[in-house]
Amino acid sequence: MINYVNSNIDSNYKFKGLKFVKCLSQCTVIDSDKDDRDTAILMAPLIPPSYVSSFDSLSQDARGDDTIIKKAVDNLLRILDLLLRIDVTVSDLQLLISPTSGEVYLIDLTESYILDKNQRGLGVELVLRHESKDLAIRRTDWPASRFNLISEVVAAIPAKYHDYMVDVMKGEYSDNETIREYVFNTY
């Protein structure tokens, strides 16, 4: 999924320069005691230990510097815009945020799916081949899945910054139908 997202960043000028983890290598790990297989991946960049995993921690580490926190909100919304445009949804959003620059990385796409917005139904998964890798496509309720992703992003951002977030959504992302609809129905 990481490669799929990166190929969309590379092919769309709007997302040039967007920071996203890259998969450098992967291998299958087989547990000899069980018949289990897991995949281990090596990702880049190497993210410094000073990065934090939540906006609450960012607020403490950035010492209330609104500039850094707003930059992180901007970066997270840019990632949201990308994922919605390429029909990817992620549950269990896991972030790493720089307390000095506001740079945001989405670090775990284990619970991510490419949504087939032409189909409705719950729990049916298909497999898509992308660069000779299998990707799960979930046929599910398209509106619910995309709004769930937005809700996770909104929940990650402290309430103090929601007015700022909504202003950015209305301005920079008014051309994203899902974001526009969410803002209209929620705020």
Backbone as CSV, one residue per row, in Angstrom:
resi,resn,N_x,N_y,N_z,CA_x,CA_y,CA_z,C_x,C_y,C_z
1,MET,0.830,-1.191,0.000,0.000,0.000,0.000,0.876,1.258,0.000
2,ILE,1.994,1.185,0.700,2.910,2.334,0.730,3.375,2.672,-0.685
3,ASN,3.719,1.658,-1.459,4.157,1.898,-2.839,3.033,2.464,-3.688
4,TYR,1.813,1.982,-3.472,0.656,2.483,-4.210,0.451,3.975,-3.927
5,VAL,0.503,4.348,-2.660,0.328,5.765,-2.290,1.453,6.600,-2.901
6,ASN,2.678,6.123,-2.793,3.810,6.882,-3.351,3.717,7.031,-4.862
7,SER,3.213,6.017,-5.564,3.090,6.147,-7.016,2.076,7.238,-7.360
8,ASN,1.066,7.424,-6.520,0.089,8.484,-6.742,0.666,9.851,-6.403
9,ILE,1.542,9.919,-5.428,2.222,11.181,-5.116,3.089,11.577,-6.304
10,ASP,3.835,10.609,-6.821,4.761,10.881,-7.919,4.045,11.265,-9.211
11,SER,2.826,10.748,-9.416,2.142,10.996,-10.686,1.204,12.203,-10.649
12,ASN,1.090,12.877,-9.526,0.166,13.994,-9.406,0.922,15.227,-8.931
13,TYR,1.010,16.230,-9.787,1.781,17.425,-9.458,1.320,18.086,-8.164
14,LYS,0.033,17.952,-7.807,-0.494,18.589,-6.603,0.195,18.066,-5.346
15,PHE,0.686,16.846,-5.415,1.267,16.228,-4.229,2.788,16.145,-4.278
16,LYS,3.408,16.753,-5.269,4.870,16.761,-5.336,5.415,17.369,-4.046
17,GLY,6.396,16.730,-3.496,7.017,17.228,-2.273,6.332,16.777,-0.994
18,LEU,5.191,16.088,-1.101,4.517,15.580,0.089,5.391,14.509,0.731
19,LYS,5.617,14.647,2.013,6.457,13.682,2.729,5.622,12.455,3.052
20,PHE,6.112,11.300,2.650,5.429,10.044,2.925,6.498,8.966,3.040
21,VAL,6.295,8.010,3.935,7.286,6.946,4.073,7.390,6.161,2.771
22,LYS,8.545,5.598,2.543,8.776,4.770,1.363,9.229,3.391,1.830
23,CYS,8.785,2.381,1.112,9.187,1.009,1.412,10.449,0.708,0.614
24,LEU,11.551,0.454,1.302,12.822,0.166,0.637,12.980,-1.314,0.331
25,SER,12.451,-2.140,1.226,12.599,-3.578,1.053,11.560,-4.272,1.925
26,GLN,11.230,-5.493,1.557,10.326,-6.263,2.400,10.696,-7.722,2.321
27,CYS,10.338,-8.451,3.371,10.586,-9.884,3.374,9.468,-10.569,4.154
28,THR,9.276,-11.837,3.882,8.282,-12.618,4.599,8.970,-13.302,5.764
29,VAL,8.389,-13.156,6.917,8.917,-13.776,8.127,7.997,-14.945,8.460
30,ILE,8.573,-16.128,8.546,7.787,-17.328,8.819,8.132,-17.815,10.215
31,ASP,7.107,-17.970,11.036,7.291,-18.490,12.385,7.386,-20.009,12.273
32,SER,8.530,-20.577,12.672,8.731,-22.016,12.507,7.850,-22.842,13.435
33,ASP,7.385,-22.251,14.545,6.527,-22.988,15.475,5.080,-23.019,15.004
34,LYS,4.721,-22.086,14.186,3.328,-21.988,13.720,3.345,-21.874,12.208
35,ASP,2.183,-21.910,11.647,2.076,-21.737,10.203,1.709,-20.283,9.896
36,ASP,2.362,-19.361,10.582,2.078,-17.936,10.423,3.124,-17.287,9.528
37,ARG,2.657,-16.316,8.767,3.550,-15.526,7.931,3.253,-14.062,8.181
38,ASP,4.282,-13.301,8.369,4.162,-11.854,8.498,5.140,-11.236,7.521
39,THR,4.884,-10.000,7.189,5.800,-9.275,6.322,6.501,-8.209,7.134
40,ALA,7.801,-8.185,7.020,8.597,-7.135,7.650,9.061,-6.198,6.538
41,ILE,9.030,-4.897,6.815,9.461,-3.941,5.793,10.495,-2.982,6.372
42,LEU,11.336,-2.512,5.484,12.307,-1.485,5.816,11.831,-0.204,5.153
43,MET,11.589,0.821,5.968,11.045,2.063,5.437,12.058,3.197,5.566
44,ALA,11.867,4.182,4.725,12.659,5.406,4.797,11.671,6.562,4.831
45,PRO,11.999,7.669,5.390,13.276,7.983,6.016,13.352,7.420,7.428
46,LEU,14.560,7.436,7.954,14.746,7.103,9.352,14.246,8.309,10.146
47,ILE,13.219,8.111,10.911,12.577,9.222,11.614,13.209,9.363,12.993
48,PRO,13.676,10.569,13.317,14.359,10.788,14.597,13.466,10.483,15.801
49,PRO,14.071,10.082,16.917,13.281,9.772,18.105,12.577,10.996,18.711
50,SER,12.927,12.191,18.261,12.280,13.393,18.792,10.863,13.573,18.250
51,TYR,10.501,12.862,17.175,9.152,12.964,16.623,8.155,12.414,17.639
52,VAL,6.965,12.985,17.666,5.939,12.582,18.625,4.781,11.919,17.887
53,SER,3.966,11.184,18.621,2.914,10.405,17.987,1.523,11.016,18.104
54,SER,1.416,12.216,18.676,0.099,12.836,18.791,0.234,14.355,18.825
55,PHE,-0.864,15.015,18.534,-0.877,16.476,18.613,-0.784,16.947,20.059
56,ASP,-1.263,16.146,21.011,-1.124,16.510,22.424,0.353,16.573,22.805
57,SER,1.096,15.559,22.394,2.540,15.566,22.660,3.227,16.694,21.903
58,LEU,2.763,16.955,20.687,3.331,18.039,19.887,3.139,19.369,20.603
59,SER,1.951,19.599,21.158,1.678,20.850,21.869,2.650,21.046,23.023
60,GLN,2.968,19.964,23.727,3.926,20.062,24.833,5.338,20.304,24.314
61,ASP,5.767,19.527,23.325,7.129,19.644,22.806,7.358,20.945,22.048
62,ALA,6.325,21.449,21.375,6.457,22.689,20.608,6.244,23.914,21.499
63,ARG,6.007,23.641,22.786,5.815,24.708,23.784,4.733,25.704,23.343
64,GLY,3.653,25.152,22.800,2.529,25.994,22.414,2.767,26.847,21.186
65,ASP,3.806,26.538,20.399,4.097,27.309,19.194,3.035,27.005,18.139
66,ASP,2.080,27.918,17.995,0.978,27.714,17.056,1.447,27.523,15.628
67,THR,2.559,28.135,15.258,3.066,28.014,13.897,3.382,26.560,13.559
68,ILE,4.047,25.880,14.471,4.420,24.476,14.246,3.185,23.589,14.257
69,ILE,2.290,23.838,15.189,1.088,23.012,15.275,0.218,23.213,14.036
70,LYS,0.072,24.443,13.577,-0.713,24.701,12.369,-0.053,24.087,11.136
71,LYS,1.261,24.092,11.095,1.980,23.443,9.992,1.690,21.942,9.986
72,ALA,1.651,21.342,11.185,1.333,19.917,11.291,-0.108,19.653,10.842
73,VAL,-1.038,20.541,11.214,-2.424,20.412,10.751,-2.458,20.482,9.223
74,ASP,-1.747,21.447,8.659,-1.684,21.582,7.197,-1.161,20.299,6.552
75,ASN,-0.082,19.757,7.101,0.519,18.553,6.528,-0.409,17.349,6.643
76,LEU,-1.092,17.216,7.773,-2.023,16.107,7.937,-3.210,16.238,6.978
77,LEU,-3.700,17.448,6.783,-4.804,17.647,5.838,-4.372,17.368,4.405
78,ARG,-3.128,17.638,4.087,-2.626,17.331,2.744,-2.583,15.820,2.522
79,ILE,-2.188,15.080,3.549,-2.199,13.616,3.461,-3.639,13.120,3.317
80,LEU,-4.561,13.695,4.094,-5.975,13.333,3.988,-6.492,13.565,2.568
81,ASP,-6.182,14.715,2.005,-6.607,15.045,0.644,-6.106,13.991,-0.337
82,LEU,-4.846,13.629,-0.239,-4.283,12.604,-1.121,-5.027,11.287,-0.973
83,LEU,-5.180,10.806,0.254,-5.808,9.504,0.465,-7.234,9.474,-0.072
84,LEU,-7.988,10.546,0.154,-9.357,10.589,-0.350,-9.397,10.604,-1.874
85,ARG,-8.467,11.299,-2.494,-8.449,11.385,-3.964,-8.086,10.053,-4.628
86,ILE,-7.300,9.235,-3.927,-6.905,7.953,-4.521,-7.715,6.786,-3.940
87,ASP,-8.804,7.127,-3.246,-9.746,6.130,-2.726,-9.116,5.169,-1.726
88,VAL,-8.243,5.689,-0.876,-7.634,4.873,0.173,-8.210,5.316,1.507
89,THR,-8.569,4.357,2.317,-9.003,4.670,3.674,-8.087,3.952,4.654
90,VAL,-7.897,4.570,5.796,-7.018,4.036,6.830,-7.787,4.087,8.139
91,SER,-7.820,2.981,8.844,-8.349,3.033,10.199,-7.156,2.861,11.131
92,ASP,-7.308,3.292,12.338,-6.216,3.271,13.309,-5.052,4.136,12.824
93,LEU,-5.346,5.402,12.645,-4.378,6.378,12.157,-3.194,6.475,13.116
94,GLN,-1.982,6.253,12.614,-0.781,6.347,13.443,0.174,7.335,12.794
95,LEU,0.504,8.371,13.541,1.298,9.476,13.022,2.616,9.607,13.762
96,LEU,3.581,10.193,13.087,4.785,10.717,13.735,4.927,12.149,13.253
97,ILE,5.098,13.073,14.210,5.089,14.504,13.916,6.363,15.139,14.463
98,SER,7.007,15.969,13.648,8.204,16.682,14.081,7.808,17.861,14.971
99,PRO,8.374,17.932,16.189,8.067,19.056,17.074,8.802,20.342,16.683
100,THR,9.680,20.265,15.694,10.400,21.473,15.268,9.914,22.023,13.937
101,SER,9.348,21.141,13.081,8.925,21.602,11.753,7.439,21.394,11.467
102,GLY,6.778,20.534,12.231,5.383,20.216,11.944,5.219,19.188,10.837
103,GLU,6.312,18.617,10.377,6.271,17.566,9.362,5.520,16.359,9.932
104,VAL,4.646,15.747,9.114,3.823,14.623,9.573,4.062,13.417,8.673
105,TYR,4.248,12.278,9.310,4.320,11.014,8.579,3.209,10.103,9.074
106,LEU,2.482,9.506,8.139,1.549,8.434,8.435,2.393,7.175,8.357
107,ILE,2.533,6.462,9.472,3.559,5.415,9.512,3.042,3.989,9.423
108,ASP,1.759,3.784,9.527,1.265,2.414,9.519,0.051,2.317,8.609
109,LEU,0.194,1.607,7.533,-0.918,1.412,6.604,-1.422,-0.028,6.649
110,THR,-1.166,-0.694,7.772,-1.598,-2.082,7.921,-3.104,-2.204,7.763
111,GLU,-3.838,-1.269,8.342,-5.299,-1.292,8.265,-5.783,-0.274,7.241
112,SER,-5.290,-0.409,6.025,-5.691,0.497,4.952,-6.240,-0.318,3.788
113,TYR,-7.128,0.316,3.060,-7.783,-0.344,1.937,-7.980,0.643,0.811
114,ILE,-7.969,0.121,-0.399,-8.414,0.896,-1.554,-9.904,0.616,-1.666
115,LEU,-10.683,1.667,-1.690,-12.131,1.510,-1.715,-12.649,1.464,-3.146
116,ASP,-13.543,0.553,-3.370,-14.238,0.488,-4.650,-15.530,1.270,-4.476
117,LYS,-15.513,2.547,-4.879,-16.665,3.401,-4.602,-17.859,3.101,-5.495
118,ASN,-17.707,2.193,-6.444,-18.836,1.819,-7.296,-19.627,0.653,-6.724
119,GLN,-19.116,0.065,-5.673,-19.775,-1.098,-5.085,-20.203,-0.783,-3.656
120,ARG,-21.241,-1.390,-3.223,-21.717,-1.262,-1.851,-21.744,-2.657,-1.232
121,GLY,-21.600,-2.733,0.029,-21.611,-4.010,0.738,-20.538,-3.977,1.793
122,LEU,-20.598,-4.863,2.747,-19.641,-4.842,3.851,-18.753,-6.068,3.833
123,GLY,-17.487,-5.866,4.098,-16.578,-6.955,4.359,-16.083,-7.761,3.176
124,VAL,-16.403,-7.398,1.976,-15.920,-8.143,0.817,-14.595,-7.534,0.378
125,GLU,-13.566,-8.349,0.318,-12.266,-7.838,-0.098,-11.861,-8.458,-1.425
126,LEU,-11.282,-7.642,-2.268,-10.727,-8.100,-3.534,-9.226,-7.883,-3.470
127,VAL,-8.521,-8.365,-4.445,-7.079,-8.140,-4.480,-6.730,-7.420,-5.774
128,LEU,-5.963,-6.358,-5.653,-5.499,-5.586,-6.794,-3.999,-5.790,-6.908
129,ARG,-3.527,-5.982,-8.126,-2.090,-6.096,-8.338,-1.544,-4.725,-8.665
130,HIS,-0.531,-4.290,-7.943,0.128,-3.018,-8.214,1.620,-3.268,-8.114
131,GLU,2.309,-3.062,-9.203,3.752,-3.313,-9.247,4.067,-4.700,-8.679
132,SER,3.305,-5.689,-9.147,3.422,-7.096,-8.760,3.282,-7.327,-7.250
133,LYS,2.537,-6.471,-6.577,2.235,-6.660,-5.152,0.717,-6.730,-5.003
134,ASP,0.255,-7.537,-4.066,-1.173,-7.625,-3.796,-1.603,-6.491,-2.877
135,LEU,-2.706,-5.831,-3.228,-3.303,-4.811,-2.377,-4.741,-5.212,-2.112
136,ALA,-5.190,-5.021,-0.900,-6.582,-5.343,-0.580,-7.477,-4.201,-1.020
137,ILE,-8.547,-4.539,-1.693,-9.588,-3.569,-2.021,-10.804,-3.985,-1.211
138,ARG,-11.338,-3.079,-0.465,-12.510,-3.402,0.323,-13.739,-2.817,-0.343
139,ARG,-14.701,-3.682,-0.607,-15.997,-3.218,-1.109,-16.843,-2.975,0.124
140,THR,-17.059,-1.740,0.410,-17.756,-1.366,1.629,-18.575,-0.132,1.355
141,ASP,-19.176,0.390,2.362,-19.980,1.585,2.180,-19.031,2.763,1.973
142,TRP,-18.964,3.253,0.744,-18.020,4.313,0.383,-18.168,5.559,1.249
143,PRO,-19.373,6.120,1.407,-19.477,7.331,2.236,-19.027,7.102,3.672
144,ALA,-19.408,5.983,4.262,-19.038,5.723,5.654,-17.524,5.595,5.808
145,SER,-16.869,4.919,4.887,-15.423,4.716,4.982,-14.651,6.020,4.837
146,ARG,-15.051,6.853,3.896,-14.311,8.106,3.698,-14.566,9.061,4.856
147,PHE,-15.790,9.095,5.393,-16.055,9.977,6.528,-15.405,9.453,7.802
148,ASN,-15.233,8.141,7.902,-14.509,7.583,9.038,-13.056,8.060,9.019
149,LEU,-12.448,8.075,7.851,-11.067,8.569,7.738,-10.990,10.033,8.151
150,ILE,-11.907,10.857,7.661,-11.903,12.273,8.044,-12.113,12.405,9.548
151,SER,-13.008,11.624,10.107,-13.265,11.684,11.549,-12.020,11.340,12.355
152,GLU,-11.247,10.366,11.886,-10.002,10.023,12.587,-9.011,11.180,12.534
153,VAL,-8.928,11.840,11.379,-8.032,12.994,11.254,-8.485,14.121,12.174
154,VAL,-9.776,14.419,12.158,-10.320,15.486,12.995,-10.090,15.168,14.474
155,ALA,-10.288,13.912,14.863,-10.087,13.516,16.253,-8.627,13.651,16.682
156,ALA,-7.709,13.524,15.749,-6.283,13.649,16.074,-5.884,15.097,16.353
157,ILE,-6.635,16.038,15.794,-6.307,17.471,15.916,-7.014,18.043,17.142
158,PRO,-6.285,18.717,18.031,-6.918,19.279,19.229,-8.046,20.249,18.870
159,ALA,-9.097,20.240,19.675,-10.279,21.085,19.437,-9.902,22.557,19.296
160,LYS,-8.866,22.971,19.985,-8.412,24.366,19.912,-8.076,24.786,18.474
161,TYR,-7.727,23.823,17.627,-7.307,24.108,16.258,-8.377,23.740,15.223
162,HIS,-9.563,23.375,15.662,-10.613,22.981,14.710,-11.070,24.143,13.831
163,ASP,-11.172,25.350,14.378,-11.555,26.492,13.535,-10.523,26.701,12.432
164,TYR,-9.256,26.608,12.788,-8.188,26.739,11.794,-8.308,25.621,10.754
165,MET,-8.509,24.381,11.232,-8.632,23.231,10.344,-9.783,23.429,9.354
166,VAL,-10.931,23.878,9.839,-12.096,24.086,8.976,-11.805,25.177,7.945
167,ASP,-11.140,26.252,8.361,-10.779,27.312,7.406,-9.884,26.766,6.297
168,VAL,-8.917,25.923,6.669,-8.024,25.325,5.668,-8.818,24.380,4.764
169,MET,-9.694,23.586,5.358,-10.507,22.661,4.557,-11.372,23.429,3.557
170,LYS,-11.986,24.527,4.012,-12.847,25.325,3.135,-12.043,26.022,2.040
171,GLY,-10.831,26.406,2.352,-10.010,27.132,1.383,-9.240,26.220,0.454
172,GLU,-8.224,25.563,0.990,-7.312,24.775,0.159,-7.927,23.499,-0.408
173,TYR,-8.908,22.946,0.278,-9.426,21.639,-0.136,-10.890,21.695,-0.562
174,SER,-11.342,22.867,-0.955,-12.740,23.002,-1.398,-12.997,22.229,-2.690
175,ASP,-11.936,21.871,-3.416,-12.114,21.086,-4.638,-12.182,19.582,-4.357
176,ASN,-11.983,19.179,-3.098,-12.120,17.772,-2.726,-13.559,17.576,-2.267
177,GLU,-14.332,16.863,-3.061,-15.762,16.711,-2.805,-16.052,16.145,-1.419
178,THR,-15.272,15.170,-0.990,-15.509,14.538,0.307,-15.257,15.514,1.447
179,ILE,-14.160,16.252,1.379,-13.863,17.237,2.430,-14.921,18.330,2.428
180,ARG,-15.272,18.797,1.255,-16.292,19.855,1.150,-17.608,19.392,1.770
181,GLU,-18.018,18.167,1.453,-19.261,17.617,1.991,-19.183,17.450,3.511
182,TYR,-18.057,16.989,3.999,-17.877,16.812,5.446,-18.005,18.153,6.166
183,VAL,-17.309,19.157,5.667,-17.357,20.486,6.301,-18.775,21.034,6.258
184,PHE,-19.440,20.915,5.129,-20.802,21.437,4.984,-21.753,20.765,5.974
185,ASN,-21.629,19.449,6.138,-22.541,18.702,7.018,-22.171,18.749,8.487
186,THR,-20.946,19.155,8.801,-20.484,19.087,10.182,-20.302,20.441,10.833
187,TYR,-19.904,21.466,10.048,-19.578,22.757,10.670,-20.465,23.853,10.137
